[in-house]
Amino acid sequence: MDNTKQFTALYWVLFLISIVTLVVAYMYAGGYASLVLPFNFTFMAKALDLM
C-alpha cells in the first residue's frame, strides 16, 4: 500500500510538470500545444488512480 502512494506522488509531480510544459508550449508554439495533452490526461488519471 505504501508503494502505491509513492507512485501516486510521482504521478502528481509529473502531472504538474506536464501542465507547465503545456503552458510553455502554448506561449511559444501555440499550434503544437495539443501534443502535450495526452501526457496531461494520462498522468492525471494515474494520479487519481483511475488507471
C-alpha positions in Angstrom: 0.0 0.0 0.0 2.8 2.4 0.8 4.4 1.7 -2.6 1.2 2.8 -4.3 1.2 6.1 -2.5 4.8 6.7 -3.6 3.9 6.2 -7.2 0.8 8.4 -6.8 3.0 11.3 -5.6 5.3 10.7 -8.6 2.3 10.9 -10.9 1.2 14.2 -9.3 4.6 15.7 -9.8 4.7 14.5 -13.5 1.2 15.9 -14.0 2.3 19.3 -12.6 5.4 19.3 -14.9 3.2 18.4 -17.9 0.9 21.4 -17.0 3.9 23.7 -17.0 5.1 22.2 -20.3 1.6 22.8 -21.8 1.7 26.5 -20.8 5.2 27.0 -22.2 4.3 25.2 -25.4 1.2 27.3 -25.8 3.2 30.5 -25.2 5.9 29.7 -27.7 4.3 27.4 -30.2 0.6 27.6 -29.9 -0.3 25.1 -32.5 1.9 22.4 -31.0 0.5 22.7 -27.5 -2.0 19.9 -28.2 0.9 17.4 -28.4 1.3 17.7 -24.7 -2.4 17.0 -23.8 -2.0 13.1 -23.8 0.6 13.4 -21.1 -1.6 15.7 -19.1 -4.6 13.4 -19.2 -2.6 10.2 -18.6 -0.7 11.5 -15.6 -3.9 13.0 -14.1 -5.7 9.7 -14.5 -2.8 7.7 -12.9 -2.5 10.2 -10.1 -6.2 9.9 -9.3 -5.9 6.0 -9.5 -8.3 5.8 -12.5 -6.0 3.6 -14.5 
